Amino acid sequence: MPFDNPPNPIYSEDDWTVMQAAYNKAAATLVVKSSSDDEAKVIAETVMTAFNRGNRNVNSLAALAVITAVNAHPASSTSGIEPDKRCA
């Protein structure tokens, strides 16, 4: 992930392993080559937010991060009109 575990960690090593695996899977899907890419930041933020809300499934975290990153990308809106946002 493009950030490190802080000196006083709030996450266990197992937590980091899950988040890292989800990040890696999403980054590979989107072909993110650098942790400084905008998509990398969206992926990391999405993974951590969903993890903090209780999601511990690597595939689910990765899929959510991919969807969020694709929808955040300006090229994903071809009409220039923002579609209705939906919440699950």
Backbone atoms as SQL, in Angstrom:
CREATE TABLE atoms (id INTEGER PRIMARY KEY, chain TEXT, resi INTEGER, resn TEXT, atom TEXT, x REAL, y REAL, z REAL);
INSERT INTO atoms VALUES
  (1, 'A', 1, 'MET', 'N', 0.844, -1.170, 0.000),
  (2, 'A', 1, 'MET', 'CA', 0.000, 0.000, 0.000),
  (3, 'A', 1, 'MET', 'C', 0.888, 1.232, 0.000),
  (4, 'A', 2, 'PRO', 'N', 0.366, 2.338, -0.450),
  (5, 'A', 2, 'PRO', 'CA', 1.188, 3.539, -0.503),
  (6, 'A', 2, 'PRO', 'C', 1.287, 4.263, 0.841),
  (7, 'A', 3, 'PHE', 'N', 1.213, 3.557, 1.935),
  (8, 'A', 3, 'PHE', 'CA', 1.388, 4.138, 3.263),
  (9, 'A', 3, 'PHE', 'C', 1.887, 3.046, 4.185),
  (10, 'A', 4, 'ASP', 'N', 2.438, 3.432, 5.299),
  (11, 'A', 4, 'ASP', 'CA', 3.034, 2.479, 6.225),
  (12, 'A', 4, 'ASP', 'C', 2.211, 2.362, 7.492),
  (13, 'A', 5, 'ASN', 'N', 2.429, 1.254, 8.190),
  (14, 'A', 5, 'ASN', 'CA', 1.818, 1.062, 9.484),
  (15, 'A', 5, 'ASN', 'C', 2.451, 2.063, 10.444),
  (16, 'A', 6, 'PRO', 'N', 1.652, 2.844, 11.192),
  (17, 'A', 6, 'PRO', 'CA', 2.211, 3.855, 12.091),
  (18, 'A', 6, 'PRO', 'C', 3.005, 3.227, 13.241),
  (19, 'A', 7, 'PRO', 'N', 3.821, 4.034, 13.935),
  (20, 'A', 7, 'PRO', 'CA', 4.638, 3.524, 15.023),
  (21, 'A', 7, 'PRO', 'C', 3.818, 2.853, 16.127),
  (22, 'A', 8, 'ASN', 'N', 2.658, 3.388, 16.443),
  (23, 'A', 8, 'ASN', 'CA', 1.754, 2.762, 17.406),
  (24, 'A', 8, 'ASN', 'C', 0.606, 2.155, 16.618),
  (25, 'A', 9, 'PRO', 'N', 0.805, 0.954, 16.124),
  (26, 'A', 9, 'PRO', 'CA', -0.152, 0.386, 15.171),
  (27, 'A', 9, 'PRO', 'C', -1.528, 0.134, 15.776),
  (28, 'A', 10, 'ILE', 'N', -2.538, 0.462, 14.980),
  (29, 'A', 10, 'ILE', 'CA', -3.904, 0.143, 15.366),
  (30, 'A', 10, 'ILE', 'C', -4.354, -1.122, 14.643),
  (31, 'A', 11, 'TYR', 'N', -3.522, -1.585, 13.723),
  (32, 'A', 11, 'TYR', 'CA', -3.811, -2.791, 12.964),
  (33, 'A', 11, 'TYR', 'C', -2.805, -3.871, 13.326),
  (34, 'A', 12, 'SER', 'N', -3.271, -5.093, 13.358),
  (35, 'A', 12, 'SER', 'CA', -2.373, -6.225, 13.583),
  (36, 'A', 12, 'SER', 'C', -1.660, -6.569, 12.276),
  (37, 'A', 13, 'GLU', 'N', -0.671, -7.422, 12.373),
  (38, 'A', 13, 'GLU', 'CA', 0.016, -7.879, 11.152),
  (39, 'A', 13, 'GLU', 'C', -0.963, -8.599, 10.232),
  (40, 'A', 14, 'ASP', 'N', -1.894, -9.366, 10.814),
  (41, 'A', 14, 'ASP', 'CA', -2.903, -10.054, 10.007),
  (42, 'A', 14, 'ASP', 'C', -3.807, -9.050, 9.283),
  (43, 'A', 15, 'ASP', 'N', -4.153, -7.960, 9.971),
  (44, 'A', 15, 'ASP', 'CA', -4.953, -6.908, 9.331),
  (45, 'A', 15, 'ASP', 'C', -4.222, -6.339, 8.127),
  (46, 'A', 16, 'TRP', 'N', -2.944, -6.016, 8.311),
  (47, 'A', 16, 'TRP', 'CA', -2.146, -5.461, 7.217),
  (48, 'A', 16, 'TRP', 'C', -2.029, -6.448, 6.067),
  (49, 'A', 17, 'THR', 'N', -1.917, -7.725, 6.403),
  (50, 'A', 17, 'THR', 'CA', -1.806, -8.749, 5.360),
  (51, 'A', 17, 'THR', 'C', -3.067, -8.776, 4.502),
  (52, 'A', 18, 'VAL', 'N', -4.227, -8.703, 5.141),
  (53, 'A', 18, 'VAL', 'CA', -5.497, -8.688, 4.397),
  (54, 'A', 18, 'VAL', 'C', -5.586, -7.439, 3.531),
  (55, 'A', 19, 'MET', 'N', -5.305, -6.277, 4.114),
  (56, 'A', 19, 'MET', 'CA', -5.400, -5.024, 3.348),
  (57, 'A', 19, 'MET', 'C', -4.387, -4.995, 2.203),
  (58, 'A', 20, 'GLN', 'N', -3.178, -5.481, 2.454),
  (59, 'A', 20, 'GLN', 'CA', -2.153, -5.502, 1.408),
  (60, 'A', 20, 'GLN', 'C', -2.562, -6.416, 0.264),
  (61, 'A', 21, 'ALA', 'N', -3.106, -7.580, 0.605),
  (62, 'A', 21, 'ALA', 'CA', -3.543, -8.519, -0.432),
  (63, 'A', 21, 'ALA', 'C', -4.663, -7.914, -1.276),
  (64, 'A', 22, 'ALA', 'N', -5.607, -7.232, -0.622),
  (65, 'A', 22, 'ALA', 'CA', -6.698, -6.587, -1.361),
  (66, 'A', 22, 'ALA', 'C', -6.165, -5.466, -2.246),
  (67, 'A', 23, 'TYR', 'N', -5.254, -4.668, -1.692),
  (68, 'A', 23, 'TYR', 'CA', -4.642, -3.587, -2.471),
  (69, 'A', 23, 'TYR', 'C', -3.917, -4.151, -3.693),
  (70, 'A', 24, 'ASN', 'N', -3.097, -5.175, -3.469),
  (71, 'A', 24, 'ASN', 'CA', -2.328, -5.774, -4.564),
  (72, 'A', 24, 'ASN', 'C', -3.239, -6.316, -5.659),
  (73, 'A', 25, 'LYS', 'N', -4.317, -6.969, -5.254),
  (74, 'A', 25, 'LYS', 'CA', -5.248, -7.543, -6.231),
  (75, 'A', 25, 'LYS', 'C', -5.915, -6.439, -7.047),
  (76, 'A', 26, 'ALA', 'N', -6.374, -5.389, -6.380),
  (77, 'A', 26, 'ALA', 'CA', -7.020, -4.274, -7.086),
  (78, 'A', 26, 'ALA', 'C', -6.019, -3.553, -7.991),
  (79, 'A', 27, 'ALA', 'N', -4.819, -3.319, -7.487),
  (80, 'A', 27, 'ALA', 'CA', -3.793, -2.624, -8.282),
  (81, 'A', 27, 'ALA', 'C', -3.419, -3.441, -9.514),
  (82, 'A', 28, 'ALA', 'N', -3.336, -4.751, -9.366),
  (83, 'A', 28, 'ALA', 'CA', -3.011, -5.608, -10.516),
  (84, 'A', 28, 'ALA', 'C', -4.152, -5.579, -11.535),
  (85, 'A', 29, 'THR', 'N', -5.371, -5.572, -11.061),
  (86, 'A', 29, 'THR', 'CA', -6.529, -5.523, -11.959),
  (87, 'A', 29, 'THR', 'C', -6.534, -4.235, -12.778),
  (88, 'A', 30, 'LEU', 'N', -6.193, -3.132, -12.129),
  (89, 'A', 30, 'LEU', 'CA', -6.196, -1.829, -12.797),
  (90, 'A', 30, 'LEU', 'C', -4.848, -1.474, -13.419),
  (91, 'A', 31, 'VAL', 'N', -3.868, -2.350, -13.306),
  (92, 'A', 31, 'VAL', 'CA', -2.516, -2.156, -13.824),
  (93, 'A', 31, 'VAL', 'C', -1.929, -0.846, -13.283),
  (94, 'A', 32, 'VAL', 'N', -1.977, -0.692, -11.978),
  (95, 'A', 32, 'VAL', 'CA', -1.381, 0.458, -11.310),
  (96, 'A', 32, 'VAL', 'C', 0.098, 0.146, -11.114),
  (97, 'A', 33, 'LYS', 'N', 0.951, 1.010, -11.633),
  (98, 'A', 33, 'LYS', 'CA', 2.388, 0.738, -11.610),
  (99, 'A', 33, 'LYS', 'C', 3.132, 1.443, -10.498),
  (100, 'A', 34, 'SER', 'N', 2.526, 2.452, -9.900),
  (101, 'A', 34, 'SER', 'CA', 3.209, 3.223, -8.865),
  (102, 'A', 34, 'SER', 'C', 2.245, 3.551, -7.737),
  (103, 'A', 35, 'SER', 'N', 2.759, 3.497, -6.520),
  (104, 'A', 35, 'SER', 'CA', 1.907, 3.829, -5.378),
  (105, 'A', 35, 'SER', 'C', 1.583, 5.320, -5.333),
  (106, 'A', 36, 'SER', 'N', 2.220, 6.112, -6.181),
  (107, 'A', 36, 'SER', 'CA', 1.922, 7.542, -6.219),
  (108, 'A', 36, 'SER', 'C', 0.820, 7.868, -7.241),
  (109, 'A', 37, 'ASP', 'N', 0.389, 6.880, -8.025),
  (110, 'A', 37, 'ASP', 'CA', -0.714, 7.095, -8.966),
  (111, 'A', 37, 'ASP', 'C', -1.978, 7.469, -8.202),
  (112, 'A', 38, 'ASP', 'N', -2.805, 8.299, -8.814),
  (113, 'A', 38, 'ASP', 'CA', -4.072, 8.674, -8.187),
  (114, 'A', 38, 'ASP', 'C', -4.928, 7.447, -7.898),
  (115, 'A', 39, 'GLU', 'N', -4.938, 6.500, -8.830),
  (116, 'A', 39, 'GLU', 'CA', -5.728, 5.286, -8.619),
  (117, 'A', 39, 'GLU', 'C', -5.216, 4.509, -7.408),
  (118, 'A', 40, 'ALA', 'N', -3.911, 4.498, -7.186),
  (119, 'A', 40, 'ALA', 'CA', -3.345, 3.792, -6.034),
  (120, 'A', 40, 'ALA', 'C', -3.862, 4.393, -4.733),
  (121, 'A', 41, 'LYS', 'N', -3.961, 5.687, -4.704),
  (122, 'A', 41, 'LYS', 'CA', -4.467, 6.357, -3.500),
  (123, 'A', 41, 'LYS', 'C', -5.937, 6.033, -3.272),
  (124, 'A', 42, 'VAL', 'N', -6.721, 6.022, -4.334),
  (125, 'A', 42, 'VAL', 'CA', -8.138, 5.677, -4.222),
  (126, 'A', 42, 'VAL', 'C', -8.282, 4.238, -3.741),
  (127, 'A', 43, 'ILE', 'N', -7.483, 3.346, -4.290),
  (128, 'A', 43, 'ILE', 'CA', -7.522, 1.940, -3.883),
  (129, 'A', 43, 'ILE', 'C', -7.211, 1.816, -2.396),
  (130, 'A', 44, 'ALA', 'N', -6.120, 2.425, -1.962),
  (131, 'A', 44, 'ALA', 'CA', -5.709, 2.323, -0.562),
  (132, 'A', 44, 'ALA', 'C', -6.764, 2.887, 0.374),
  (133, 'A', 45, 'GLU', 'N', -7.293, 4.049, 0.041),
  (134, 'A', 45, 'GLU', 'CA', -8.316, 4.674, 0.892),
  (135, 'A', 45, 'GLU', 'C', -9.582, 3.820, 0.951),
  (136, 'A', 46, 'THR', 'N', -9.968, 3.268, -0.182),
  (137, 'A', 46, 'THR', 'CA', -11.171, 2.440, -0.231),
  (138, 'A', 46, 'THR', 'C', -10.991, 1.166, 0.577),
  (139, 'A', 47, 'VAL', 'N', -9.836, 0.514, 0.414),
  (140, 'A', 47, 'VAL', 'CA', -9.562, -0.713, 1.155),
  (141, 'A', 47, 'VAL', 'C', -9.586, -0.441, 2.658),
  (142, 'A', 48, 'MET', 'N', -8.899, 0.601, 3.085),
  (143, 'A', 48, 'MET', 'CA', -8.846, 0.896, 4.519),
  (144, 'A', 48, 'MET', 'C', -10.220, 1.281, 5.072),
  (145, 'A', 49, 'THR', 'N', -10.964, 2.075, 4.343),
  (146, 'A', 49, 'THR', 'CA', -12.288, 2.488, 4.810),
  (147, 'A', 49, 'THR', 'C', -13.210, 1.276, 4.957),
  (148, 'A', 50, 'ALA', 'N', -13.233, 0.432, 3.938),
  (149, 'A', 50, 'ALA', 'CA', -14.093, -0.754, 4.000),
  (150, 'A', 50, 'ALA', 'C', -13.625, -1.711, 5.099),
  (151, 'A', 51, 'PHE', 'N', -12.312, -1.843, 5.263),
  (152, 'A', 51, 'PHE', 'CA', -11.770, -2.693, 6.322),
  (153, 'A', 51, 'PHE', 'C', -12.183, -2.149, 7.686),
  (154, 'A', 52, 'ASN', 'N', -12.085, -0.850, 7.861),
  (155, 'A', 52, 'ASN', 'CA', -12.466, -0.224, 9.132),
  (156, 'A', 52, 'ASN', 'C', -13.954, -0.382, 9.430),
  (157, 'A', 53, 'ARG', 'N', -14.732, -0.558, 8.394),
  (158, 'A', 53, 'ARG', 'CA', -16.183, -0.763, 8.576),
  (159, 'A', 53, 'ARG', 'C', -16.533, -2.234, 8.763),
  (160, 'A', 54, 'GLY', 'N', -15.514, -3.097, 8.777),
  (161, 'A', 54, 'GLY', 'CA', -15.755, -4.498, 9.098),
  (162, 'A', 54, 'GLY', 'C', -15.567, -5.495, 7.977),
  (163, 'A', 55, 'ASN', 'N', -15.300, -5.036, 6.763),
  (164, 'A', 55, 'ASN', 'CA', -15.095, -5.963, 5.649),
  (165, 'A', 55, 'ASN', 'C', -13.712, -6.589, 5.780),
  (166, 'A', 56, 'ARG', 'N', -13.645, -7.905, 5.860),
  (167, 'A', 56, 'ARG', 'CA', -12.367, -8.602, 6.015),
  (168, 'A', 56, 'ARG', 'C', -12.090, -9.567, 4.861),
  (169, 'A', 57, 'ASN', 'N', -12.906, -9.500, 3.813),
  (170, 'A', 57, 'ASN', 'CA', -12.759, -10.396, 2.683),
  (171, 'A', 57, 'ASN', 'C', -11.891, -9.753, 1.605),
  (172, 'A', 58, 'VAL', 'N', -10.770, -10.391, 1.284),
  (173, 'A', 58, 'VAL', 'CA', -9.809, -9.837, 0.322),
  (174, 'A', 58, 'VAL', 'C', -10.478, -9.567, -1.020),
  (175, 'A', 59, 'ASN', 'N', -11.240, -10.524, -1.530),
  (176, 'A', 59, 'ASN', 'CA', -11.863, -10.349, -2.844),
  (177, 'A', 59, 'ASN', 'C', -12.887, -9.228, -2.839),
  (178, 'A', 60, 'SER', 'N', -13.664, -9.147, -1.774),
  (179, 'A', 60, 'SER', 'CA', -14.657, -8.081, -1.661),
  (180, 'A', 60, 'SER', 'C', -13.996, -6.711, -1.560),
  (181, 'A', 61, 'LEU', 'N', -12.961, -6.606, -0.748),
  (182, 'A', 61, 'LEU', 'CA', -12.228, -5.346, -0.615),
  (183, 'A', 61, 'LEU', 'C', -11.625, -4.923, -1.953),
  (184, 'A', 62, 'ALA', 'N', -11.011, -5.873, -2.655),
  (185, 'A', 62, 'ALA', 'CA', -10.390, -5.567, -3.941),
  (186, 'A', 62, 'ALA', 'C', -11.431, -5.139, -4.974),
  (187, 'A', 63, 'ALA', 'N', -12.550, -5.850, -5.026),
  (188, 'A', 63, 'ALA', 'CA', -13.593, -5.516, -5.994),
  (189, 'A', 63, 'ALA', 'C', -14.161, -4.125, -5.723),
  (190, 'A', 64, 'LEU', 'N', -14.419, -3.825, -4.471),
  (191, 'A', 64, 'LEU', 'CA', -14.924, -2.503, -4.113),
  (192, 'A', 64, 'LEU', 'C', -13.924, -1.411, -4.501),
  (193, 'A', 65, 'ALA', 'N', -12.643, -1.667, -4.254),
  (194, 'A', 65, 'ALA', 'CA', -11.605, -0.691, -4.597),
  (195, 'A', 65, 'ALA', 'C', -11.523, -0.474, -6.108),
  (196, 'A', 66, 'VAL', 'N', -11.633, -1.543, -6.885),
  (197, 'A', 66, 'VAL', 'CA', -11.597, -1.420, -8.351),
  (198, 'A', 66, 'VAL', 'C', -12.790, -0.597, -8.832),
  (199, 'A', 67, 'ILE', 'N', -13.969, -0.920, -8.350),
  (200, 'A', 67, 'ILE', 'CA', -15.176, -0.194, -8.765),
  (201, 'A', 67, 'ILE', 'C', -15.068, 1.280, -8.391),
  (202, 'A', 68, 'THR', 'N', -14.607, 1.544, -7.184),
  (203, 'A', 68, 'THR', 'CA', -14.476, 2.933, -6.735),
  (204, 'A', 68, 'THR', 'C', -13.462, 3.687, -7.575),
  (205, 'A', 69, 'ALA', 'N', -12.320, 3.063, -7.856),
  (206, 'A', 69, 'ALA', 'CA', -11.283, 3.718, -8.650),
  (207, 'A', 69, 'ALA', 'C', -11.754, 3.980, -10.079),
  (208, 'A', 70, 'VAL', 'N', -12.450, 3.024, -10.667),
  (209, 'A', 70, 'VAL', 'CA', -12.956, 3.204, -12.036),
  (210, 'A', 70, 'VAL', 'C', -13.978, 4.335, -12.067),
  (211, 'A', 71, 'ASN', 'N', -14.870, 4.371, -11.082),
  (212, 'A', 71, 'ASN', 'CA', -15.890, 5.416, -11.043),
  (213, 'A', 71, 'ASN', 'C', -15.313, 6.784, -10.705),
  (214, 'A', 72, 'ALA', 'N', -14.166, 6.817, -10.041),
  (215, 'A', 72, 'ALA', 'CA', -13.524, 8.083, -9.690),
  (216, 'A', 72, 'ALA', 'C', -12.720, 8.657, -10.847),
  (217, 'A', 73, 'HIS', 'N', -12.435, 7.827, -11.828),
  (218, 'A', 73, 'HIS', 'CA', -11.615, 8.246, -12.965),
  (219, 'A', 73, 'HIS', 'C', -12.435, 9.139, -13.885),
  (220, 'A', 74, 'PRO', 'N', -11.904, 10.308, -14.267),
  (221, 'A', 74, 'PRO', 'CA', -12.670, 11.235, -15.119),
  (222, 'A', 74, 'PRO', 'C', -13.074, 10.646, -16.461),
  (223, 'A', 75, 'ALA', 'N', -12.320, 9.700, -16.980),
  (224, 'A', 75, 'ALA', 'CA', -12.643, 9.109, -18.277),
  (225, 'A', 75, 'ALA', 'C', -13.832, 8.167, -18.188),
  (226, 'A', 76, 'SER', 'N', -14.273, 7.816, -16.968),
  (227, 'A', 76, 'SER', 'CA', -15.397, 6.886, -16.839),
  (228, 'A', 76, 'SER', 'C', -16.731, 7.551, -17.153),
  (229, 'A', 77, 'SER', 'N', -16.758, 8.853, -17.192),
  (230, 'A', 77, 'SER', 'CA', -17.992, 9.568, -17.531),
  (231, 'A', 77, 'SER', 'C', -17.870, 10.100, -18.948),
  (232, 'A', 78, 'THR', 'N', -18.532, 9.441, -19.885),
  (233, 'A', 78, 'THR', 'CA', -18.404, 9.843, -21.291),
  (234, 'A', 78, 'THR', 'C', -19.356, 10.960, -21.662),
  (235, 'A', 79, 'SER', 'N', -20.458, 11.099, -20.945),
  (236, 'A', 79, 'SER', 'CA', -21.454, 12.106, -21.327),
  (237, 'A', 79, 'SER', 'C', -21.196, 13.451, -20.686),
  (238, 'A', 80, 'GLY', 'N', -20.344, 13.474, -19.669),
  (239, 'A', 80, 'GLY', 'CA', -20.097, 14.722, -18.965),
  (240, 'A', 80, 'GLY', 'C', -21.150, 14.993, -17.899),
  (241, 'A', 81, 'ILE', 'N', -22.169, 14.177, -17.868),
  (242, 'A', 81, 'ILE', 'CA', -23.217, 14.308, -16.852),
  (243, 'A', 81, 'ILE', 'C', -23.012, 13.231, -15.814),
  (244, 'A', 82, 'GLU', 'N', -22.953, 13.651, -14.585),
  (245, 'A', 82, 'GLU', 'CA', -22.714, 12.695, -13.524),
  (246, 'A', 82, 'GLU', 'C', -23.978, 11.855, -13.299),
  (247, 'A', 83, 'PRO', 'N', -23.834, 10.511, -13.347),
  (248, 'A', 83, 'PRO', 'CA', -25.006, 9.653, -13.142),
  (249, 'A', 83, 'PRO', 'C', -25.452, 9.715, -11.674),
  (250, 'A', 84, 'ASP', 'N', -26.686, 9.298, -11.449),
  (251, 'A', 84, 'ASP', 'CA', -27.186, 9.237, -10.083),
  (252, 'A', 84, 'ASP', 'C', -26.290, 8.325, -9.259),
  (253, 'A', 85, 'LYS', 'N', -25.958, 8.765, -8.055),
  (254, 'A', 85, 'LYS', 'CA', -25.153, 7.934, -7.170),
  (255, 'A', 85, 'LYS', 'C', -26.085, 7.024, -6.400),
  (256, 'A', 86, 'ARG', 'N', -25.676, 5.798, -6.249),
  (257, 'A', 86, 'ARG', 'CA', -26.492, 4.825, -5.543),
  (258, 'A', 86, 'ARG', 'C', -25.696, 4.292, -4.372),
  (259, 'A', 87, 'CYS', 'N', -26.377, 4.024, -3.308),
  (260, 'A', 87, 'CYS', 'CA', -25.763, 3.461, -2.118),
  (261, 'A', 87, 'CYS', 'C', -26.270, 2.053, -1.905),
  (262, 'A', 88, 'ALA', 'N', -25.395, 1.211, -1.439),
  (263, 'A', 88, 'ALA', 'CA', -25.802, -0.162, -1.142),
  (264, 'A', 88, 'ALA', 'C', -26.134, -0.307, 0.315);
